[in-house]
Amino acid sequence: MNDLPYTTPLQFIGLALALVAGWLLGMASSRSGHRWRERYEAERDTHQALREELATANTRIRDLEAANSKLERTLADRRPAAPVADAAPAKRDSAIRSWFYGGTDVLARIRGIDEHRERQLNQLGIQHFRDIEELPRGDELPLEERLGLPHGTIVDERWREQAALLRAGDTDEHARRFGHHA
């Protein structure tokens, strides 16, 4: 007879299962098991809070994209059917720039619009002085926000009045009222 209590593979598997079950039972009932559970629950709560924050941010992004899309459609609908070129450019370089930009007006001639903002306006479909003249009052605030301008800049800088003078070719009057601007 054999003196060893475990001789078959099935007996060794049973022993291993008993050891694992004992280890899990000991871990669940000990103080360290409670700490593990508390850490797990804290991590789970933190993860859930981050998921909720991400969902809120994604909702805000969707709302802003929808508002942006609406503004772009509104501005595109207000664009004149036939492009209106600047009647009398103030300088030769303005005429050349206008030619290179596909017949768009040089909006940077308006005080308060630099070349960067001109590119932003062109991307939004505002490419001519007439587009600025005909900009509805309700579209001013969304446009200012989109361009990163303080509220009221379009009215304070009198963009419509400047655009009307430049479109009419009255560059001397524009320079007299608003100062020299390239």
C-alpha positions in Angstrom: 0.0 0.0 0.0 1.0 3.5 -0.7 1.4 5.9 2.2 0.8 9.1 0.2 -2.8 10.5 0.5 -2.8 12.0 -3.0 -1.7 9.7 -5.8 -4.0 10.3 -8.8 -4.2 13.4 -11.0 -7.9 13.9 -10.0 -6.9 14.0 -6.3 -4.3 16.7 -7.1 -6.9 18.8 -9.0 -9.2 18.5 -6.0 -6.5 19.7 -3.7 -5.6 22.7 -6.0 -9.3 23.7 -6.2 -9.6 23.5 -2.4 -6.5 25.7 -2.0 -7.8 28.3 -4.4 -11.3 28.3 -2.8 -9.7 28.8 0.6 -7.5 31.6 -0.7 -10.5 33.4 -2.2 -12.6 32.9 1.0 -9.7 34.2 3.1 -9.3 37.3 0.9 -13.0 38.1 0.9 -13.3 37.8 4.7 -10.1 39.6 5.7 -9.5 43.3 6.3 -7.4 43.5 3.1 -10.3 42.1 1.1 -12.5 44.9 2.4 -9.9 47.4 1.4 -9.6 45.9 -2.0 -13.4 46.0 -2.4 -13.4 49.7 -1.3 -10.7 50.6 -3.7 -12.6 48.8 -6.5 -15.8 50.7 -5.7 -14.0 54.0 -5.5 -12.4 53.4 -8.9 -15.8 52.3 -10.3 -17.4 55.5 -9.1 -14.6 57.7 -10.5 -14.9 55.9 -13.8 -18.7 56.4 -13.9 -18.3 60.1 -13.1 -15.8 60.4 -16.0 -18.2 58.7 -18.3 -20.9 61.1 -17.4 -18.6 64.1 -17.9 -17.6 62.8 -21.3 -21.2 62.3 -22.3 -22.0 65.9 -21.2 -19.0 67.2 -23.2 -20.0 65.2 -26.3 -23.6 66.6 -26.1 -22.1 70.1 -25.9 -19.9 69.4 -28.9 -22.9 68.2 -30.9 -24.9 71.3 -29.9 -22.1 73.6 -31.0 -21.6 71.8 -34.3 -25.3 72.0 -35.0 -25.3 75.8 -34.2 -22.2 76.2 -36.4 -23.8 74.3 -39.3 -26.9 76.5 -38.9 -24.8 79.6 -39.0 -22.9 78.4 -42.1 -26.2 77.6 -43.9 -27.7 81.0 -42.9 -24.6 82.8 -44.2 -24.5 80.8 -47.4 -28.2 81.5 -48.0 -27.5 85.3 -47.7 -24.7 85.3 -50.3 -25.6 87.2 -53.5 -26.3 85.1 -56.6 -23.8 87.0 -58.7 -20.3 87.8 -57.2 -19.7 91.5 -56.7 -16.1 92.5 -57.1 -14.6 95.6 -55.5 -15.4 98.5 -57.9 -12.2 100.5 -57.4 -9.4 98.9 -55.3 -7.4 101.5 -53.3 -4.0 100.1 -54.3 -2.6 97.8 -57.0 -1.7 95.1 -54.4 -5.3 94.9 -53.3 -6.4 94.4 -56.9 -3.7 91.7 -57.3 -4.8 90.0 -54.1 -8.4 90.1 -55.2 -7.5 88.5 -58.5 -5.5 85.7 -56.7 -8.4 85.0 -54.3 -10.8 84.3 -57.1 -12.6 87.7 -57.4 -13.4 88.1 -53.7 -13.2 91.5 -52.1 -10.3 92.3 -49.9 -12.2 92.3 -46.6 -9.0 93.1 -44.7 -9.4 96.7 -45.9 -12.1 97.1 -43.3 -10.8 98.3 -40.0 -11.1 95.4 -37.5 -10.5 92.7 -40.0 -7.0 91.4 -40.5 -5.9 88.7 -43.0 -6.5 85.9 -40.5 -10.1 87.0 -39.9 -10.6 87.6 -43.6 -9.7 83.9 -44.3 -12.1 82.9 -41.5 -14.9 85.0 -43.1 -14.1 83.6 -46.5 -14.4 80.1 -45.1 -17.8 81.0 -43.7 -19.0 82.2 -47.1 -18.5 85.9 -46.5 -16.3 87.0 -49.4 -17.6 90.3 -50.6 -18.3 93.7 -49.1 -22.0 93.2 -49.9 -22.0 90.1 -47.6 -21.0 92.2 -44.7 -23.5 95.0 -45.6 -26.4 92.5 -45.8 -25.4 90.5 -42.6 -28.6 90.2 -40.6 -28.4 91.7 -37.1 -29.3 88.3 -35.6 -26.2 86.8 -37.1 -23.7 89.3 -35.6 -23.3 87.6 -32.2 -22.8 84.1 -33.5 -20.3 85.4 -36.1 -18.4 87.4 -33.5 -18.2 84.3 -31.3 -17.0 82.2 -34.2 -14.3 84.8 -35.0 -13.3 85.2 -31.3 -14.3 88.9 -31.2 -15.8 90.7 -28.3 -19.6 91.1 -28.5 -20.6 94.3 -30.4 -17.4 94.5 -32.5 -19.2 94.5 -35.8 -21.4 97.4 -34.8 -18.7 99.3 -32.8 -16.2 99.1 -35.7 -19.1 100.0 -38.2 -18.2 97.1 -40.6 -21.4 97.6 -42.6 -20.7 101.3 -43.2 -17.1 100.6 -44.1 -18.1 97.8 -46.5 -20.6 100.1 -48.2 -18.0 102.8 -48.8 -15.4 100.3 -50.1 -18.0 98.5 -52.3 -19.0 101.9 -53.8 -15.3 102.6 -54.5 -15.2 105.6 -52.2 -11.8 104.8 -50.7 -11.0 108.4 -49.9 -14.1 108.8 -47.8 -13.3 105.5 -46.1 -9.8 106.6 -45.3 -11.1 110.0 -44.0 -13.7 108.4 -41.7 -11.8 105.2 -40.6 -8.2 106.0 -41.1 -5.8 104.6 -43.7 -6.1 100.8 -43.9 -4.4 98.5 -46.4 
